[in-house]
Amino acid sequence: MSAKTSFPLVISLLLLGVSCQQISTPDYSKVPAKTASGINVVVEIPAGTNHKIEYHSESKQFLVDSIDGQVRIIDFLPYPGNYGFIPSTLMDEKRGGDGDALDVLIIGESVPTGTVVEAIPIATLRLLDRGEVDTKIIAVPADPSKQIIKSADFQSFLIEYDAAKRIIENWFLHYKGWQVIEFLGWEDEKHAWQVIEKWNLNSN
């Protein structure tokens, strides 16, 4: 079996296992939001994936999301980065949040579902999704050997990788369909850290 044919087979088997609820996972609530030099991110959806995979804290499993009994597959280009959440964060609805953990897109090569990646926040993308503010933290791996762009802050991201920034912005504006999501703006890494601190369950 060639590498070209084995990779899709591995992905198919992974998704089959996820959808059949065969993969048990650690309790990510015990993983801290912050590290000595960045944040922890639990990857739900590997880069290059169209299946909408979500972590369910009650069952401690990653499941492919479904709508009306049908597996949810993003009807658009694949995710442009590894998408997941910051553990030990909760956007409390009583304080204007959406009731979920903070979302993160890590710009990097694809890693498997369930991987915990140490990352550095470099930007915040603010969107309006069906009338609700939707905040996406944009990050890069903290490990320099795993970085595919050499950017550690918003200014260098803006100047040196503006095309990548625009690709990410346009992807999130269109992956749910035309005019479903509105663009509110970009914020820098300082704003990203403020958002993380606000929703970090372990912050004082």
VMD Tcl script that draws the C-alpha trace (Angstrom):
set ca {
  {0.00 0.00 0.00}
  {1.47 3.36 -1.03}
  {1.64 6.39 1.26}
  {-0.76 8.19 -1.10}
  {-3.48 5.58 -0.61}
  {-2.78 4.76 3.04}
  {-3.28 8.33 4.33}
  {-6.95 8.64 3.24}
  {-7.52 5.13 4.61}
  {-6.12 6.13 8.00}
  {-8.29 9.25 8.08}
  {-11.37 7.23 7.10}
  {-10.71 4.70 9.85}
  {-10.18 7.49 12.37}
  {-13.45 9.18 11.46}
  {-15.26 5.85 11.50}
  {-13.95 5.21 14.98}
  {-14.95 8.68 16.12}
  {-18.46 8.43 14.69}
  {-18.94 5.01 16.28}
  {-17.83 6.42 19.66}
  {-14.95 3.97 20.03}
  {-12.23 6.48 20.93}
  {-12.03 7.40 24.61}
  {-9.91 10.38 25.56}
  {-8.36 12.02 28.62}
  {-10.21 14.47 30.80}
  {-9.08 17.71 29.20}
  {-10.63 19.74 32.01}
  {-7.49 18.90 34.01}
  {-5.24 20.47 31.35}
  {-4.40 24.11 32.21}
  {-5.21 26.88 29.76}
  {-1.80 28.52 30.06}
  {1.75 27.22 29.92}
  {5.02 28.89 30.85}
  {5.34 30.38 27.37}
  {1.90 30.14 25.76}
  {-1.37 28.24 25.86}
  {-2.52 24.65 25.55}
  {-4.83 23.83 22.64}
  {-6.77 20.59 22.23}
  {-7.08 19.86 18.50}
  {-10.54 18.71 17.42}
  {-10.28 19.19 13.65}
  {-6.92 18.57 11.95}
  {-5.81 20.99 9.24}
  {-7.08 19.86 5.84}
  {-10.21 18.23 7.26}
  {-13.83 18.90 6.26}
  {-15.54 16.77 8.92}
  {-16.84 18.85 11.85}
  {-15.39 17.02 14.85}
  {-16.24 18.16 18.37}
  {-15.12 17.10 21.83}
  {-17.93 16.13 24.21}
  {-16.82 16.66 27.80}
  {-19.60 14.50 29.25}
  {-18.56 11.35 27.39}
  {-14.92 12.44 26.99}
  {-15.06 11.55 23.30}
  {-14.47 13.24 19.98}
  {-17.53 12.82 17.79}
  {-18.27 13.86 14.25}
  {-21.07 16.40 14.54}
  {-24.36 15.54 12.87}
  {-27.46 17.44 11.80}
  {-30.75 15.55 11.43}
  {-28.86 12.27 11.58}
  {-26.46 13.25 8.81}
  {-22.72 13.56 9.40}
  {-21.77 17.23 9.22}
  {-19.21 17.89 6.50}
  {-18.17 21.48 5.82}
  {-19.39 22.35 2.30}
  {-16.35 24.44 1.55}
  {-12.56 24.23 1.47}
  {-10.95 22.22 4.32}
  {-9.95 23.85 7.58}
  {-6.86 26.02 6.93}
  {-5.26 25.10 10.26}
  {-5.67 22.81 13.26}
  {-8.90 23.87 14.95}
  {-9.72 23.24 18.57}
  {-10.19 24.80 21.98}
  {-8.27 26.05 24.99}
  {-8.89 23.65 27.90}
  {-9.91 25.08 31.27}
  {-11.66 28.00 29.57}
  {-15.38 28.65 29.47}
  {-17.15 31.57 27.86}
  {-19.81 31.94 30.53}
  {-23.20 32.82 29.05}
  {-23.99 34.92 32.12}
  {-21.07 37.17 31.15}
  {-21.89 37.37 27.45}
  {-20.16 34.20 26.27}
  {-21.50 31.37 24.14}
  {-21.18 28.64 26.78}
  {-18.22 26.92 25.13}
  {-14.45 26.91 25.53}
  {-12.40 29.45 23.56}
  {-11.85 28.49 19.91}
  {-8.36 28.45 18.43}
  {-6.95 28.01 14.94}
  {-3.31 26.93 14.96}
  {-1.43 27.73 11.75}
  {0.66 24.63 11.21}
  {0.92 21.20 9.64}
  {-1.90 18.78 10.38}
  {-1.87 16.93 13.71}
  {-4.32 14.21 14.85}
  {-7.57 14.83 16.69}
  {-6.96 14.84 20.45}
  {-3.43 16.21 20.26}
  {-2.58 18.84 22.87}
  {-0.41 21.51 21.26}
  {1.43 24.26 23.09}
  {0.83 27.40 21.07}
  {1.50 31.15 21.03}
  {-1.48 33.48 20.35}
  {-0.66 36.01 17.63}
  {-4.06 37.49 16.78}
  {-7.79 37.52 17.43}
  {-10.40 37.30 14.69}
  {-13.77 38.71 15.74}
  {-16.88 37.59 13.86}
  {-20.64 37.88 14.20}
  {-22.33 34.50 13.76}
  {-26.13 34.75 13.58}
  {-26.13 37.78 15.85}
  {-23.64 36.33 18.35}
  {-20.04 37.52 18.69}
  {-17.69 34.67 17.78}
  {-14.06 35.02 18.82}
  {-11.29 32.96 17.18}
  {-7.81 32.99 18.67}
  {-5.18 32.61 15.92}
  {-1.98 30.95 17.07}
  {1.24 29.26 15.99}
  {2.99 26.26 17.61}
  {5.31 27.27 20.44}
  {7.90 24.78 19.20}
  {9.93 26.61 16.51}
  {10.56 23.33 14.66}
  {6.80 22.96 14.13}
  {6.18 26.52 12.91}
  {5.44 26.98 9.21}
  {5.30 30.77 9.49}
  {7.84 32.74 11.49}
  {5.47 35.07 13.27}
  {5.12 35.50 17.02}
  {2.94 38.62 17.09}
  {0.21 40.38 15.16}
  {2.44 43.02 13.59}
  {4.71 40.50 11.86}
  {1.64 38.44 10.90}
  {0.06 41.54 9.37}
  {3.17 42.70 7.50}
  {4.84 39.46 6.46}
  {1.84 37.13 6.10}
  {-1.02 39.42 5.11}
  {-2.11 37.00 2.36}
  {-2.39 34.18 4.91}
  {-4.35 36.48 7.23}
  {-6.79 37.30 4.43}
  {-7.18 33.61 3.53}
  {-8.09 32.78 7.14}
  {-10.49 35.73 7.33}
  {-12.25 34.77 4.08}
  {-12.43 31.12 5.07}
  {-14.28 31.86 8.31}
  {-16.54 34.36 6.54}
  {-17.71 31.78 3.99}
  {-17.45 28.26 5.43}
  {-21.06 28.34 6.67}
  {-22.39 29.87 3.47}
  {-22.92 33.27 1.93}
  {-23.55 36.17 4.35}
  {-24.12 33.93 7.36}
  {-21.12 35.35 9.22}
  {-20.13 39.00 9.45}
  {-16.61 40.37 9.91}
  {-16.08 42.53 13.01}
  {-12.32 42.95 12.88}
  {-8.85 41.79 13.82}
  {-7.16 42.40 17.18}
  {-3.56 41.85 18.23}
  {-1.95 39.28 20.54}
  {-2.44 41.53 23.58}
  {-6.18 41.42 23.01}
  {-5.96 37.64 22.57}
  {-4.32 37.31 25.99}
  {-6.99 39.54 27.54}
  {-9.71 37.28 26.12}
  {-7.91 34.18 27.38}
  {-7.54 35.66 30.87}
  {-11.20 36.67 30.90}
  {-12.45 33.14 30.24}
  {-9.69 31.16 32.00}
  {-11.38 29.16 34.76}
  {-8.18 29.24 36.81}
  {-7.70 33.02 36.70}
  {-8.11 34.90 39.93}
}
mol new
graphics top color blue
foreach p $ca { graphics top sphere $p radius 0.5 }
foreach p [lrange $ca 0 end-1] q [lrange $ca 1 end] { graphics top cylinder $p $q radius 0.2 }
display resetview
